[in-house]
Amino acid sequence: MSEAMIQARGLTKRYQRGGETLVVLDGLDLEMQAGRFYALMGPSGSGKTTLLNLIGGLDHADEGELVVSGESLDELDGAELAHWRAANVGFVFQGFNLIPVLSAFENVELPLKLTPLSRAERRKHAEYALELVGLKDRMRHRPKQLSGGQEQRVAIARAIATDPKLILADEPTGDLDRKSADQVLELLARLNREFQKTILMVTHDPHAANSAQSVVRLEKGQLQGIEDNPAPTARSAGR
């Protein structure tokens, strides 16, 4: 059995809204294995994105313990968390979050500038990441010159350029047409299958969830269950 990538025990997160306290995660216990592709599902307000942000080190829990890739995140301060995040996690967002004035290559290279890699090494890493997502021939194009599906593939290239162990994707197909969405889902599945990346993808779309090996269901900040998908949907990224 593979080792655990994510272990949460009693994870609780609250937000203040006016004079009201909202409990978004309520004593959550969860374990996810390394090298698997998970879809995270649940109604709006169930805590999906909050959990993703905690796992990615973008926020701290109020209570409980969270261990990701062997590191207890609740014990890290802001600077330590930023360093851990840069070394271990790649993020993919629904809105792509590309910088419009930069080329695809420059967008992918950006996180590499926080590493000790030389300029030549950064170029090699960025070009390889763009090649993996099938966009090496578009590396000089700016985001406005690309389709939505191509923009998301550039965002995935940026996420994998530092060779992270964990990819966190928040509704990565939400703004895409079905064909582009299928290409992105197949790309994520390939990264899991061929490169053993652990992937946690928030989605409302059962069609997208079918690409994952397991579906994690949240409701009202608590785990409702983890279901294995016996036959994740196979697609061709070239279609």
N, C-alpha and C positions, 0 to 999 in steps of 0.2 A: 504494500500500500504506500502511496506517495505521502510525503510529509505535509503537514498543515501549512498553508500559506497565510491564512487568516484565522485568528482565534479571538472571539469576543466573549467576555464573561460579564454579565450584569451591566451591559453597556446602556447608559442613560444619557440623553441629551435633552435639555430644556431651553426654550426661548421665552423671552418676555415680550408680550405684545400689549402695550398700555399697562394696565394693572393686572393683566391676566398672564398666568404661567402656562405655556403650552409644552406638554411632554411629547416630544417627537419620537424618541426612542425610549422604550420603557423596560429596562432590565434585560436587554437582548442578549441571548446566548446563541453563538453561531460558530461553526467551523467549516472552512473551505480548504480543499486540498490544492497543493501546488500542481501546476500543469494541466488544469482543467479550465473549460470555458463555461462560465455561469451566466445565466440571465437572471436579473433581479427584477421581480414584478410585484405589483400591488397597487391598490387604489391611490389616487392623488392624496397626498398628505399622510401616506403610510410610513414615511421615513426613508425612502429609497435614496434620494439624493443626499440627504443628511448622512446616511451610513456611508455612501460613496466618499463624501468629503472627509469623514473621519478616517476611513481606511487609507485614503490618499494623503493623510497628514495635512489637510487644508484647515482642519478645525480640531478642537479638543473635546472629548467627552466630559460631562460633568461628574459622572460616576462610572465605575467599572474598569475593566482591563481590556486593552486591545493590543494584541501581538500580531504584527504583520512582517513576514519574511524574517522571523526570529527576533524582531526588535519590539520592545514594549514601548509603544508610542506615547503613552501617558507619562512616561518618565523623561521625555525629551523636551527641552526648551525650544523657543522659536527658531534659533539659529541651527540647532542640532536637527530639528524637524525638517527645515529647508534643505539641509545637506542630505539627510536620509531620503527625502522625497526626490531630489534630483538624481540620486544614484539608483533608485529602486522602482520608480513609478512613472508610467507614461499616461497622459490624459488625452482623451478624445471627447469633444463636446458637440452638442447638437448644432451649435452655431458656427462651427469650424474654428473660430478665434484666430484666423490668420491675419497677419499685418498687411493691409492693402498695398502699401508702397514697396513691399519687399517681394522679390521673386519667390517661386516655389522653393528653389535651392536655399535662398537666404532665410526663409521661414523655417525650413528643416534644420538648417545649421545653427539657428539661434540658441537652442538649449545646449548645444555643444560648446558654445563660448564660455559656459560656466564650468567646463571641465579643463584638465591640464593638457588636453590634446593640442598638438601643433596645428597650424593652419592647413598644412597638407593632409594631416590625419582627419581633421574636421571635414575637409572636402571629400575624402574617401568615404567616410561614414555617411555623410549626407547623400552622396550620389548612390551609394549602395541601398540606402533606405528608399530613395525614390525609385530605384530599379525594382526593388521588391514589390512596390505598390503599382508598378507598371507605368510610371510617369517620368522616367529619366529623359525622355524626349520633350518634356514640358518644363524642364527645370528652370528655364529663363522666363517663363510666363508668370505674370502677376495674377493674383486671385481673380480679378475681374475678367481675365482672359480664359478662365477655366469654367467648366460646368460645375454644378453643385456636387456631383459625385466625385469629380476630380479634386475639388477643394477638400472634400472629406478624406480622400486618399492621401493628399498632401499632409493633412492634419495627422493621419495615422503614421505617415513617414516621420513626421516630427516627433511623434510619441515614441517611436521605436529607435530613433537615431542614437540614443544613449544606451541601447540594449538593456532596457529595464526588465526586471523579473515579472512585473505586474502591469497590466494595462487596464485602466478604468475608463469605461466609455458610458457617457450619460446621454441616452437617446441618440446614438450616432446616426440613425437612419431617419430621424423624425422629420427632417426637412427635405428628404429626397424622394424622387419618384421610385416606383417599384424596381425598375431595372437597375438604377444606380444603387438602391438600397441592397439589392441582392449581391451586387459586386462588392460592396463594403462588407457585408456579412460573410461572404466567402473569403475575403481577405483576412478578416479577423479569425475565421476558422482555420485558415492556412497558417497564420502566425501561431495559433495554438497547436496545430497538428505537426507542423514541420520544425518549429522553433521552441516548442514546449512553453510558450508564454502562458501564464495564468491570466485569464481575462474575466472581468466582472462587468457586465453590460446591463445598465438600467434600460428597460424598455416597457412600453405599454402594449406593444404589438406582438400578439401570439405568433405571427408569421416569423418575426425576427427571433423570438425566443426559441423557435424550432431549430435554429442553427446551433444553439448551445448544447452542451452535454448534460447540464443540470439546470433546473429552474428553482430559484430561491424565492419564496413568497413571503412578503411582509404584509401585515395589517395592523394598524394602530400601534406601530412601533414595536411589534413583537413578531417573532418568527412563527409562521404558520406551517412551514415544512419545506423540505428540499426534495424535489422529484427528479430522478434521473431520466433523461431522454434516451430511450434505447436506440434510436436511429436518427441522430442529428441530420438535418436537411443538408444534402450535398449540392453545391451549385458550382457552376463554372464562372470564374471571374472574367473570363474573356467574352461572355455572351453579350 
